[in-house]
Amino acid sequence: MNNVNAQTTNLTQLHSHAAPSALAKCRTLAEVISEVNDARNGKWDATLNAGELILDHSLCLPDGIRLSDNAVKSLARLTDVPSTVTSWCIDRGYEKQVADFIGDRLKEIAREDQRTSRPPTRYFARFGRSDSGEAYCRGMFTGSYGVLDNHDALSVVSRAFEQADLKDVVARRLFHNGDDLSVSLLVPDYAVTLPDSEYGVGIEIGNSEVDGPFCVNGFVYRAMCGNGMLLGVREGTEYSRRHVGRIDLDDVVVGVKLAVLDVLTLGRESIKTHADAWNVRIQNPKRLIAHLGKSGRLSREQTSAWMKGYDSTIEEPRSPEETLGAVLNGLTFAAKGAAPWERRAMESEAGRLLAPSIGLALGDLARRWADLEERAREVKSEEVERIAAL
């Protein structure tokens, strides 16, 4: 498994149906933690008042430090300038107008502070350095921003595992650009062999140092195609913490540990239901996908990708067509090609669809999905064809 050390040999059993290229992308958790820790170099935070945030017409601070697109949008939100206006202007080269809008509002805030004799409004700013060494501002927040950096997020999750479990945990699907983190952790002791593939249970971690909460979800992993289905479907199986106020890492560890324990139990139940899903017949899979995409508020492009994911699924060995298993796997297959946060949303939708079926006997599972297929009859064939052709 290339860069996975001897401690993770149990994972080779989980991956006996997986492609070697997928195995090569696996990492030890220790390696990932070390890499994310190294990315802390060159980052710093500062607290600034309104007058120190006046931008020039190239969207730089008074000291010449430029703002990232995310920082400009976050500063706009703090000053009540609509983010849609900001994005529209920047996309069309109207940086001067954006700087003027934000600057006028910051001056108003400073004058109001002075008029009311209250302390200057303070803002929390996060900085970093690009690969070329250039300093830039990564994000702007109110003074109540709660710091939970990516290395802390990984540390919290590692502390939530029992030491006996941690030595075999392996990381895959790592995305880390210095600001945003997304990574899947596999727990080999929870591998299950089924006729179509090996399955595993794992933990998905998501965090952003400049946008979005810290989230921990359980997922079910299918080794053959590398798909994951997030299982944040009942109280306790998902932990989420917004970056607000003082964040006590010990309290976060307790919440994450409870979620991890519940996920490991639910994961095995979910795998059994997923196995039964390959025995549930679906008469018109793409019409059902069109209906589920609409009811799940997926975009037409995402629904089209789901249909293409279904086609890819049924080309695999041991993945029979016109089955519920192939329909669900099509959505998680499509999610692999999406950006990390979009992928998370699509994999969560797959888990939401499966959730009411967990624990049902095969006959009850078939009847439930037959009812959903009946509702899907309202989708016209022409609409299905249009979506599939996108």
FENZI-V156780 format. One record per residue. N is the residue number from 1. RES is the residue in three letters. SS is DSSP state (A for helix, B for strand, O for the rest). OMEGA is omega as a letter, one per 30 degrees, with the letter a starting at -180 (NA if undefined). Layout:
N,RES,SS,OMEGA ; N,RES,SS,OMEGA
This chain:
1,MET,O,l ; 2,ASN,O,a ; 3,ASN,O,l ; 4,VAL,O,a ; 5,ASN,O,a ; 6,ALA,A,a ; 7,GLN,A,a ; 8,THR,A,a ; 9,THR,O,l ; 10,ASN,A,a ; 11,LEU,A,l ; 12,THR,A,l ; 13,GLN,A,l ; 14,LEU,A,a ; 15,HIS,O,a ; 16,SER,O,l ; 17,HIS,O,a ; 18,ALA,O,l ; 19,ALA,O,l ; 20,PRO,A,l ; 21,SER,A,l ; 22,ALA,A,l ; 23,LEU,A,a ; 24,ALA,A,a ; 25,LYS,O,l ; 26,CYS,O,a ; 27,ARG,B,l ; 28,THR,B,l ; 29,LEU,A,l ; 30,ALA,A,l ; 31,GLU,A,a ; 32,VAL,A,l ; 33,ILE,A,l ; 34,SER,A,a ; 35,GLU,A,a ; 36,VAL,A,l ; 37,ASN,A,l ; 38,ASP,A,a ; 39,ALA,O,l ; 40,ARG,O,a ; 41,ASN,O,l ; 42,GLY,O,l ; 43,LYS,O,l ; 44,TRP,B,a ; 45,ASP,B,l ; 46,ALA,B,l ; 47,THR,B,a ; 48,LEU,B,l ; 49,ASN,B,a ; 50,ALA,A,a ; 51,GLY,A,a ; 52,GLU,A,a ; 53,LEU,A,l ; 54,ILE,O,a ; 55,LEU,O,l ; 56,ASP,O,a ; 57,HIS,O,l ; 58,SER,O,l ; 59,LEU,O,l ; 60,CYS,B,l ; 61,LEU,O,a ; 62,PRO,O,l ; 63,ASP,O,l ; 64,GLY,O,l ; 65,ILE,O,a ; 66,ARG,B,l ; 67,LEU,B,l ; 68,SER,O,l ; 69,ASP,A,l ; 70,ASN,A,a ; 71,ALA,A,l ; 72,VAL,A,a ; 73,LYS,A,l ; 74,SER,A,l ; 75,LEU,A,l ; 76,ALA,A,l ; 77,ARG,A,a ; 78,LEU,A,a ; 79,THR,O,l ; 80,ASP,O,l ; 81,VAL,O,a ; 82,PRO,O,a ; 83,SER,A,l ; 84,THR,A,l ; 85,VAL,A,a ; 86,THR,A,a ; 87,SER,A,a ; 88,TRP,A,a ; 89,CYS,A,a ; 90,ILE,A,l ; 91,ASP,A,a ; 92,ARG,O,l ; 93,GLY,O,a ; 94,TYR,O,a ; 95,GLU,A,a ; 96,LYS,A,a ; 97,GLN,A,l ; 98,VAL,A,l ; 99,ALA,A,l ; 100,ASP,A,l ; 101,PHE,A,a ; 102,ILE,A,a ; 103,GLY,A,l ; 104,ASP,A,a ; 105,ARG,A,l ; 106,LEU,A,l ; 107,LYS,A,l ; 108,GLU,A,a ; 109,ILE,A,l ; 110,ALA,A,l ; 111,ARG,A,l ; 112,GLU,A,l ; 113,ASP,A,a ; 114,GLN,A,a ; 115,ARG,A,a ; 116,THR,O,l ; 117,SER,O,l ; 118,ARG,O,l ; 119,PRO,O,a ; 120,PRO,O,l ; 121,THR,O,a ; 122,ARG,B,l ; 123,TYR,B,a ; 124,PHE,B,a ; 125,ALA,B,l ; 126,ARG,B,a ; 127,PHE,B,l ; 128,GLY,B,l ; 129,ARG,B,l ; 130,SER,O,l ; 131,ASP,O,l ; 132,SER,O,l ; 133,GLY,O,a ; 134,GLU,O,l ; 135,ALA,B,l ; 136,TYR,B,l ; 137,CYS,B,a ; 138,ARG,B,a ; 139,GLY,B,l ; 140,MET,B,a ; 141,PHE,B,l ; 142,THR,B,l ; 143,GLY,O,a ; 144,SER,O,a ; 145,TYR,B,l ; 146,GLY,O,a ; 147,VAL,O,l ; 148,LEU,O,a ; 149,ASP,O,a ; 150,ASN,A,l ; 151,HIS,A,l ; 152,ASP,A,l ; 153,ALA,A,l ; 154,LEU,A,l ; 155,SER,A,l ; 156,VAL,A,a ; 157,VAL,A,l ; 158,SER,A,l ; 159,ARG,A,a ; 160,ALA,A,l ; 161,PHE,O,l ; 162,GLU,O,a ; 163,GLN,A,a ; 164,ALA,A,l ; 165,ASP,A,a ; 166,LEU,A,a ; 167,LYS,O,a ; 168,ASP,O,a ; 169,VAL,B,a ; 170,VAL,B,a ; 171,ALA,B,l ; 172,ARG,B,l ; 173,ARG,B,l ; 174,LEU,B,l ; 175,PHE,B,l ; 176,HIS,B,a ; 177,ASN,O,a ; 178,GLY,O,l ; 179,ASP,O,a ; 180,ASP,B,a ; 181,LEU,B,l ; 182,SER,B,a ; 183,VAL,B,l ; 184,SER,B,l ; 185,LEU,B,l ; 186,LEU,B,l ; 187,VAL,B,a ; 188,PRO,A,a ; 189,ASP,A,a ; 190,TYR,A,l ; 191,ALA,O,l ; 192,VAL,B,l ; 193,THR,B,l ; 194,LEU,O,a ; 195,PRO,O,a ; 196,ASP,O,a ; 197,SER,O,l ; 198,GLU,B,l ; 199,TYR,B,l ; 200,GLY,B,l ; 201,VAL,B,a ; 202,GLY,B,a ; 203,ILE,B,l ; 204,GLU,B,a ; 205,ILE,B,l ; 206,GLY,B,l ; 207,ASN,B,l ; 208,SER,B,l ; 209,GLU,O,a ; 210,VAL,O,a ; 211,ASP,O,l ; 212,GLY,O,a ; 213,PRO,O,l ; 214,PHE,B,a ; 215,CYS,B,l ; 216,VAL,B,l ; 217,ASN,B,l ; 218,GLY,B,l ; 219,PHE,B,l ; 220,VAL,B,a ; 221,TYR,B,l ; 222,ARG,B,a ; 223,ALA,O,a ; 224,MET,O,a ; 225,CYS,O,l ; 226,GLY,O,a ; 227,ASN,B,l ; 228,GLY,B,l ; 229,MET,B,a ; 230,LEU,B,a ; 231,LEU,O,l ; 232,GLY,O,a ; 233,VAL,O,l ; 234,ARG,O,a ; 235,GLU,O,l ; 236,GLY,O,a ; 237,THR,O,l ; 238,GLU,B,l ; 239,TYR,B,l ; 240,SER,B,a ; 241,ARG,B,l ; 242,ARG,O,a ; 243,HIS,O,a ; 244,VAL,B,l ; 245,GLY,O,l ; 246,ARG,O,a ; 247,ILE,O,l ; 248,ASP,O,a ; 249,LEU,A,l ; 250,ASP,A,l ; 251,ASP,A,l ; 252,VAL,A,l ; 253,VAL,A,a ; 254,VAL,A,a ; 255,GLY,A,l ; 256,VAL,A,a ; 257,LYS,A,l ; 258,LEU,A,l ; 259,ALA,A,a ; 260,VAL,A,a ; 261,LEU,A,l ; 262,ASP,A,a ; 263,VAL,A,a ; 264,LEU,A,l ; 265,THR,A,a ; 266,LEU,A,a ; 267,GLY,A,a ; 268,ARG,A,l ; 269,GLU,A,a ; 270,SER,A,l ; 271,ILE,A,l ; 272,LYS,A,l ; 273,THR,A,l ; 274,HIS,A,l ; 275,ALA,A,l ; 276,ASP,A,a ; 277,ALA,A,l ; 278,TRP,O,l ; 279,ASN,O,l ; 280,VAL,O,a ; 281,ARG,B,l ; 282,ILE,O,a ; 283,GLN,O,a ; 284,ASN,O,a ; 285,PRO,A,a ; 286,LYS,A,l ; 287,ARG,A,l ; 288,LEU,A,l ; 289,ILE,A,l ; 290,ALA,A,l ; 291,HIS,A,a ; 292,LEU,A,l ; 293,GLY,A,l ; 294,LYS,A,a ; 295,SER,A,l ; 296,GLY,O,l ; 297,ARG,O,l ; 298,LEU,O,l ; 299,SER,O,l ; 300,ARG,A,l ; 301,GLU,A,l ; 302,GLN,A,l ; 303,THR,A,l ; 304,SER,A,l ; 305,ALA,A,l ; 306,TRP,A,l ; 307,MET,A,l ; 308,LYS,A,l ; 309,GLY,A,l ; 310,TYR,A,l ; 311,ASP,A,l ; 312,SER,A,a ; 313,THR,A,a ; 314,ILE,A,l ; 315,GLU,O,a ; 316,GLU,O,l ; 317,PRO,O,l ; 318,ARG,O,l ; 319,SER,O,a ; 320,PRO,O,l ; 321,GLU,O,l ; 322,GLU,O,l ; 323,THR,B,l ; 324,LEU,A,l ; 325,GLY,A,l ; 326,ALA,A,l ; 327,VAL,A,a ; 328,LEU,A,a ; 329,ASN,A,l ; 330,GLY,A,l ; 331,LEU,A,l ; 332,THR,A,l ; 333,PHE,A,l ; 334,ALA,A,a ; 335,ALA,A,a ; 336,LYS,O,a ; 337,GLY,O,a ; 338,ALA,O,l ; 339,ALA,O,a ; 340,PRO,A,a ; 341,TRP,A,l ; 342,GLU,A,l ; 343,ARG,A,l ; 344,ARG,A,a ; 345,ALA,A,a ; 346,MET,A,l ; 347,GLU,A,l ; 348,SER,A,l ; 349,GLU,A,l ; 350,ALA,A,l ; 351,GLY,A,l ; 352,ARG,A,l ; 353,LEU,A,a ; 354,LEU,A,a ; 355,ALA,A,a ; 356,PRO,O,a ; 357,SER,O,a ; 358,ILE,O,l ; 359,GLY,O,l ; 360,LEU,O,l ; 361,ALA,O,a ; 362,LEU,A,a ; 363,GLY,A,l ; 364,ASP,A,l ; 365,LEU,A,l ; 366,ALA,A,a ; 367,ARG,A,l ; 368,ARG,A,a ; 369,TRP,A,l ; 370,ALA,A,l ; 371,ASP,A,l ; 372,LEU,A,l ; 373,GLU,A,l ; 374,GLU,A,l ; 375,ARG,A,a ; 376,ALA,A,a ; 377,ARG,A,l ; 378,GLU,A,l ; 379,VAL,O,a ; 380,LYS,O,a ; 381,SER,A,a ; 382,GLU,A,l ; 383,GLU,A,l ; 384,VAL,A,a ; 385,GLU,A,l ; 386,ARG,A,a ; 387,ILE,A,a ; 388,ALA,A,a ; 389,ALA,O,a ; 390,LEU,O,NA
